[in-house]
Amino acid sequence: MAALNSLPPTGSDRGEARMVDIDELAENFDPWDIRLAGDSELFWAVVERMRQKGPVLRSTAQGGFWIITGHDEVLRANKDWETYTSAQGVTIPSNPDVPKLAPIEVDPPVHREWRRMLNPSMSPAAMARHEPAIRSIAVELMDQFVERGECDLATDFAWQFVPASLFQVLLGVPVDQVERTRRLVHRVVSFEDLDEQTGARGESLLEQQNKAFADLNEWARGFLQWRQERPRVNDVTDALLHGEVSGKPLSLQEKVNTLILLVLAGMETTSSSISAIALHLIEDPSLRHYFHGPEAPVETAIEELLRHGSISFGLTRVTTCDVEVGGQVIPAGERVFLLWASGNRDPEVFQEPARFDIHRRPNAHLAFGAGPHRCMGANFAKAMLKVATTEMVARLPELRLDPDGVAVHPPGVTRSTRSLPVLFRPTSPSSGLRTLESAPAPI
């Protein structure tokens, strides 16, 4: 009830409108509803109301789907791939024209072969080797604005740092492809030209998504061809180019689709998570000491920030048979949204769930999903968040929102931040760092 209690009194005009919004949004939840974008208080109030209504709900939005809200129920559904298949798509709305993206839309046992091929490049040991390169990228980007005492933390840092780290370190993509691909990802994940009254619904959304996927497909083919002609460096791209599933090399389209998945999954959520962490540091400067010094519990703090923020707040499955959840039967063939964000604030599992608690033990959050389809890029995401947060704390003292700036949060199944103007006490740039080099464009 903490989120609801923080709303204006119901006797005020604003409070009455707010409560109506909460009830309406909870009754037929639509993750693409523009009213939820950028209003964290409203988002969490709606999630709380949905969980109060029950562990299973039905929405008529986006063609109709079911929603599972309780932590334990969401966890079981994530693990039960035989009842809740990923093979029929994991998005809302479903788009049959978009190709299947492996491994996220492939079920076991084939799914395990995909993960076996890709996991070594994303292991904790691999991330430890990559951390110096990731930190070098962060430091050099910050050098471009730390003397000014102001920046847009989303556009100047987060949305530069994550693509550069993902592309250069993990995928071996040349720097001069970062901006173009980043724009394509924006179009797929969070449409920025939505009608404010209706949001992104129906055919117009699918048409935009199809065009964005076609452009991403073209880019991926060109990049893979470019890499195929170059020496191996044993990164994720090489794993795709030379790996096998079911004893056979991957087809070109399978390679393309998986590369697209890695780009989509890696950029939006982690970039927006950095902005969310910055907001936490602004709202509660006492958190900074958790990220400063050799004994700072950085990893533990990151886990709690992931739970508390729930930037990627859920994905869908399709039922393969009738299944009972919380006394409600969900028929076979129904799309089911697993609301990770609700599970992450479930008071049955987390004491005082709305409170950020660095000492929370255990912290069984669902920020990366769970079960066989748990995000395979989780280690890389946490490595980037660790670097970004420690650099923000070290180099952006007295961090605060720019009172003249406007934050931008587009709608979507990720709680995205596209712009976050901030002020801070100016500091000096670093010296002796490498220069981000640009490789020849693959297309």
N, C-alpha and C positions, 0 to 999 in steps of 0.2 A: 504493500500500500504506500510505500514511501514516495513513489513517483506520482501517484494520484494526490497525495496530501500536499505535494509541492505546487500544485496548480492553483490559480487564482480562486477565490471564494465563488461558489456557485451563484451567489446573489448578484455578482457584477455581470455586466453585459458580456465582457470578455470571457469570464469564467463559464457562463452558461453556454456560449458558443463553443468554448473549448470542450466541455463535457459532451456536447452533442457530437463534436468531431470524434472524440474518443469512442463513443458508443457506435457511431456509424462506421468508423474505420475498423473497429474490432468485429462488427457484425459480418462484414464482407471484406475481409482483409485483402488488400492489393499491394504487393511490394512495390509496384510502379506508381502508386498514388503520389502525386507531387507534393501533397500536404505533409507527407512524412519526411521528405527530403530536407535535410538541414535543420530540422526541429527535433533535437535529441530528446527533449523533455516530452514532446508529444509521442514520439516513436516509442519510448519506453513505457509511457502511460498506456498506449494501445496494446503493447505486448503484455503488460501486466493484466489488463482487462481480459484479454484473450485467455490467458492462463487461468484466471479466476473462473471463466466460463466453462472450462473443462480441458482435459488432456487432448481431446479431439474435437475439431470444429470443421464446418463446411463453409466455403466461400463461393459465391457465384461470380466473382471477378475473373477476368482472363479466361473465360470459357468454363469456369468451375473447377475447383480442386479442394482437397482435404488438407487440414493443417494439424500437425501433432505438436503440442506445446510443452508437455512435461519432460523434464530432463531424462528420467529413466526410460520413458516411452520413446523419446527421440534416439537415445543411445541404442536401445534394442533394435529399432528400425534401421539405424545405420549399419548395424552388424548383420542383420538378417537379409542378406542379398538375395536369397532364394524367394522370399516373400515380397521384398521391395527391390525390384530390378532397376538398375541404372541404364540398361541397354536401350530403353525407349526414350532417353533424354533426361536431363537433370535441370532443365530451365523452365521458368514461367515467363511468358507463355511458351508452349511447345512449338517448335518450328521444324516441320518435317523436311524443309528444303535445305536446312543446314546439315552438313555431313556429320557422321558420328565421330566424336572426338575421343580417341583412346589415350590413356587407359580409363579416364573418368566415366566413360559411357560403355564400358565393357565389363561384364561380370566374370567372377571366377568360373572355371579354373584358368581361362585364357588371360584374365586380368593379372593373375600372379606372374605370368611370363613377361608381361609388359613391365611390371614393377621390378622384376628381377633384372631386366635389361637396363632400366633407368636409375634404380635406387643407388648403385655405387657412386654415381656422379653427384648425388645429393645427400650423402651420408654426413653425420656429424664430423667425421675425420676430414672429409673433403671440404666442408665449410670452414673448419679450422685452418686449412691450408689457404683458403681463399680470403680469409678475413683481412690480411694486410692490403690486398688489392682493393677490397671493398672499402676499407677505411681511407685509402688514398683517394678514391673517387669522392668520398664524402668531404674530405678535407679540402680538396681542390675546388669543389663546387662552392663550399662556404667561403673560401678565399675571395670569391667574386663579389660578396656582399657584406662581409663582417665589418668592414670599415664604415659602411653607410649607416649602420644602426637601424636599418629597416629593410624588409624584403617581403615578398609573398612566399611564405614558407612552403606552400603547395607547388606553385609554378617554378619558383627559383631553386627549390631544393628537392622536395619529395618526388615530384614528377620528373626530375632530372636524374636524381640519384638512383632510384629503383630501376628505371629502364637502362641506365648506363651499367649498373651492377649486373642486372639480369642478362643484358645483351653481351657485354664484353667478357664478364667473368664466367657465366654459366653456359652461354650459347655461342660465344665467339662471333657475334654480329658486329660489323664495323660501326663506328660512332655515327657516321653520317646517315645511317638508317634509323637512328633512334627516334627522331622527331616525327618522321612520317608514320612509323609503325605505332607510335604513341597516339597519334591522332586517329588511326584506324581502330585502336582498342577503345578509345573514347566512344566512337560511334557504335561499336558492338555492345558495350557494357552499360553505358549511361548516356542516353541520347540527350543532347543539349538544346534541341530546338523543339521541345515539347510544347503543345498547347497547354497553357496554365490551367485551363478549366477542365479539360478532359484527360490530360496525361497521355501516356503512350499506351494505346490499346488497339487491339485488332490488327487489321491489315496494314495500316501505315507503319506500325512498329516492325512487322515481319518484313515489309518491303525494305525498310532502312537496314534491318539486320542482314538481309540477303545481300544487299549491295556492299555492306561493310565486310562481310565474310568473303565475297568474291574478290575484293581488293586485297584483303589479307592473304587469300589463297595465292594470288598473283605474286605478292611480295615473297611469300614463303618458298614458292617454287624457284624463283630467281636466286634467293639466298642459298638454298640447298644445292643448287647447281654450282654456284660460286664456291661453296665449301667443298664440294665433291672433287673439285679440281685442285685443291690445296692439300698440303701435308696434314696428317692427322695430329691432333693435339689432345685427344682423349677427353673431350668435354662431352656435354649432353648431346650436342649436335652430332658428334662422331658416333655416339651410342646409337642414335637414330639411323645414321647413314650406313652403319656396318652391323647393326644388331639383327637378331632373328626372333621371331615369335612362331611357335608351333613348328619349329624346325625349318622355317622359310624366311628369307630376307623380306623386309618390309617393302611394300609397293611404294611408289612415289607419293601417291595420294595419302597413304597411311602416314608416311613421314611428314607430309605437309600438315595433315590434320593434327598430329601430335605436337608439332612445332607451334601451331596456332593456339592449341590448348595451353602450352607452357607460357606463351606470351600473354594470353588473356588472364590466366589464373595468377600469374606472378605480378603484373604491373598494377592493376587497379586496387586490389585489396591491400597490398603492402604500402603503396604510396599513400593511400587514405589512412592507413593505420599510423603512419608517421605523423600526419596532421592531427589525428585523434590524440596521440601521445603528447604532442605539443600543447594541445588544449588542456590536458590533464596537468601539465607542468605549469601552465599559466594560471589555472584555477586554484592549484594547490602547490605553491613553490616549495613547500617542505618536502615534496617528493623528490626533489633534485638530488638529495644526498644518497638516495638509493642507487644512483647512477654515477657516482663520483668516488674515485679512490679505489685502490687495489682490493679492498675487502667489501666493496659495495655488492649487494645481492642483485646484480643486474638481471641475471637470467630469471630469478624468481619474480622480480618486478615486471619483467616482460610478460610472463605467463599470466599474472593478474591483470595487466593492462589488456591482454588479448581477451580474457573472459569478460572483463568489465565493458570493453568497447564493442565487442562482437561486430566488427566491421563487415565481415561476410556473414550475413545473418541466417543463411539457410540455402538448401538445394532441394530438388524434388526427386522422387522415385515414382515408379508405377507398380501398383499391386499386381501380383501374378495369380492371386487367389483371394477369396473372401478372408478377411482377417479382422479379429475383434481387438480393439484397443480401448481401454478405459470404459468398457461396457458398450461401445459403439462399433457396429460392424461396418467396415469399409469394403465395398464390393470389389471384385476383381476388375482389373483394367482401369482403375481410377488413379489419377495423378495426386500425389501426396507431397506436401511441402513440409520438410523437416526443419522446424523453426529453432535453429541452434541458439539464436539470441535468447529465446524464451527459456530454454534449458539452462543457459548460462546465468540466468537470474532467478532460478527456481528456488524458493526458500526451503523446500524439502531437502535440498542438497547443499545449498550455500547459505550459511547464517548471515543475516543482513546483506542480501545479495546486491543491493544498490550501492553499497559502500566499497570503495577501493581499499583492500586489506592486503598489505605486503606479506603479512604473516599467515595468510590463509593456507591451511593444510588439512586434507589434501586439496588440490585444485583440479578437479576432474572436468575442466572446461571442454566445450565442444567447438572452439573457435576454428579448428581445422577439420571438423567432422569427427568421424570415428569409424572403426571397423576397417574392412579391406580397402575402402575408398578414401580413407583418411588422406588429407592433402599430402602428396609426395614432396611438395616443395616447402613443407613446414620448416625444415632445418635451415633452408636458405632464407626464408622469410624472417625467421628469428635472428639469424646472423645479421641481416640488414637492419632490423629494428634495434638490435643491440648497438651496432655502430652508429646509426642515426641518432639514437637517444643520447648516448654518451657524448657524441660530438655536439649536439644541441646544448647539453648541460655545460660542457666545457667552454663553448665558444659563443653562446648567445646569452650572456648574463642579463638579468632583469627583463626576461622575456615577457611580453604583454601584447594584447591585441591592439592593432592600430584603430583608434576610435573613428578615423575617417575612412577606413577600409570596409569592404563588404565581402564576407565569406560567401563562396558559391558551393552549393551542394546539390548536384543533379540527382534525380530519382533512379532507382534500380535496386537489384537484390544485393548490392553492396552499398553500405552507408558511406558514399563517396564524398571527398572534399576536392574541389577543383581549384579553389582560391582561398588563401588564408593570410591576409596582410597582417604583419606583426611589426613591433618595435622592440629594440633591445639596446643595451649599452654597447657602443662600438668597440670592437677589439681589433687586434692586428692580424693580418694574414700570416699564414705559415710560410716557410721557405724550404727550398730543396726538395720539393715534391715533383713527382713525374708529371709530364704533360699528357693529357688524354689524346691519344693519337687516333687519327682517322684512317681506316683502311679503304681501299678502293670500293666503290659501290658495287654490290653484286648484280644490280639490274639498272 
